[in-house]
Each structure stands twice: as structure tokens, then as C-alpha cells.
Amino acid sequence: MSSLTSFISSFFESEPVHNDAAEEKEEEVDSPAPPPAEAEEEEEDPEDEHPAIREDCKETRCASLAKHFDHCQEKVQAGEGFKGEDCVEELMMHCIDDCAGPKLFAKLR
């Protein structure tokens, strides 16, 4: 067992362990705590633009597929569809994803 342990430990460099806990406590005591007003002020997360971009793509580039999907949904909800029909339109989702993807990644820069 010790040979296995020494074999595995040979792949990792080990540094000596020091007890820095006393030094850290001294540093913590010296630094003043932030006032409560500063702690409450946090940065707000930016608004998620993903739904708006997807909706824009649905209405512009993928409008014909969206129209077909909406027609299918109306037909199925009215009970006029085929048995088990659920209007899963993967082409529309792929179209929206292909349109929205580059726009979303451009916003990340």
C-alpha cells in the first residue's frame, strides 16, 4: 500500500504546511468591518436579453415556421388534430436558436 501511495504522490509536488491561522486572525482584527450601508448595496444583475432576442427572431427570420406552429396549436387545441398530435416543431426551435445564438454571444463581449 505504501508503494502505491508513494507512486501517486510522486506526480504531485507537495509544499510544507504552515500554520498561518494566527497570522490570519491578526490581519482580520486590524481591518475594520465595512459599514452596513455598503454591504447592502450590491450590483444588480443585468436584464436577461435572451427572451427578447428569441422573440425577435421568431417574429422576423422564423415567422413562417412560427405561423405554421401556431396554426397547428390552434388545430390541436380545437380537437381537430390527429390522435396524439402535439405540434412539436423542432425546425422552428432550430431556426430561432440559429438566429439568436450569434446575437447573444455578441452581447457577451
C-alpha positions as CSV (number, residue, x, y, z in Angstrom):
1,M,0.0,0.0,0.0
2,S,2.8,2.4,0.8
3,S,4.4,1.9,-2.6
4,L,1.1,2.8,-4.3
5,T,0.9,5.9,-2.2
6,S,4.4,6.9,-2.9
7,F,3.8,6.3,-6.6
8,I,0.8,8.5,-6.7
9,S,2.4,11.2,-4.6
10,S,5.3,11.3,-7.0
11,F,3.0,13.0,-9.5
12,F,2.2,15.9,-7.2
13,E,4.6,18.4,-5.7
14,S,4.0,18.9,-2.0
15,E,4.8,22.1,-0.2
16,P,5.3,22.2,3.5
17,V,2.2,23.0,5.5
18,H,2.5,26.1,7.7
19,N,0.1,27.1,10.4
20,D,-0.9,30.6,9.2
21,A,-4.1,30.7,11.3
22,A,-2.6,33.0,13.9
23,E,-1.3,35.4,11.3
24,E,-4.7,35.5,9.5
25,K,-6.5,36.3,12.8
26,E,-4.2,39.2,13.4
27,E,-4.8,40.6,9.9
28,E,-8.6,40.2,10.3
29,V,-8.6,42.1,13.6
30,D,-6.6,45.0,12.1
31,S,-9.0,45.5,9.2
32,P,-12.3,47.4,10.0
33,A,-15.6,45.8,9.0
34,P,-17.4,47.6,6.2
35,P,-20.3,49.8,7.2
36,P,-23.8,48.1,6.9
37,A,-24.8,50.6,4.1
38,E,-22.0,49.4,1.8
39,A,-22.8,45.7,2.5
40,E,-26.5,46.3,1.4
41,E,-25.5,48.0,-1.9
42,E,-24.8,45.2,-4.3
43,E,-24.6,45.3,-8.1
44,E,-27.8,44.5,-9.8
45,D,-27.7,41.7,-12.3
46,P,-28.2,42.9,-15.9
47,E,-31.5,42.2,-17.5
48,D,-31.7,38.9,-19.4
49,E,-32.0,39.8,-23.1
50,H,-32.4,36.2,-24.2
51,P,-36.2,36.1,-24.3
52,A,-36.4,39.4,-26.2
53,I,-33.8,38.2,-28.8
54,R,-35.6,34.9,-29.2
55,E,-39.0,36.6,-29.7
56,D,-37.4,39.0,-32.2
57,C,-36.0,36.0,-34.2
58,K,-39.4,34.3,-34.0
59,E,-41.2,37.3,-35.5
60,T,-38.6,38.1,-38.2
61,R,-36.4,35.3,-39.5
62,C,-38.6,32.4,-38.4
63,A,-42.0,33.9,-39.0
64,S,-43.2,31.3,-41.5
65,L,-42.3,28.4,-39.2
66,A,-43.9,30.2,-36.2
67,K,-47.1,30.8,-38.2
68,H,-47.2,27.1,-39.1
69,F,-46.6,26.1,-35.4
70,D,-49.4,28.5,-34.2
71,H,-51.8,27.1,-36.8
72,C,-51.0,23.6,-35.6
73,Q,-51.5,24.5,-32.0
74,E,-54.9,26.0,-32.7
75,K,-56.0,22.9,-34.7
76,V,-54.9,20.5,-31.9
77,Q,-56.5,22.6,-29.1
78,A,-59.8,22.7,-31.1
79,G,-59.7,18.9,-31.2
80,E,-59.2,18.7,-35.0
81,G,-55.7,17.3,-35.0
82,F,-54.5,13.7,-35.3
83,K,-54.7,11.4,-32.3
84,G,-51.6,12.1,-30.2
85,E,-50.5,15.2,-32.2
86,D,-48.6,17.7,-30.1
87,C,-47.2,20.2,-32.7
88,V,-43.6,19.8,-31.7
89,E,-41.9,21.9,-34.3
90,E,-38.2,21.3,-34.0
91,L,-37.4,23.2,-37.2
92,M,-38.9,26.4,-35.7
93,M,-36.8,25.9,-32.5
94,H,-33.6,25.3,-34.5
95,C,-34.3,28.4,-36.6
96,I,-34.8,30.5,-33.5
97,D,-31.6,29.1,-31.9
98,D,-29.6,29.6,-35.0
99,C,-30.8,33.2,-35.2
100,A,-30.5,34.1,-31.5
101,G,-27.2,32.4,-30.8
102,P,-24.8,34.8,-32.6
103,K,-26.7,37.8,-31.2
104,L,-26.5,36.5,-27.7
105,F,-22.8,35.8,-27.9
106,A,-22.1,39.2,-29.4
107,K,-23.7,40.8,-26.3
108,L,-21.3,38.9,-24.0
109,R,-18.2,40.7,-25.4
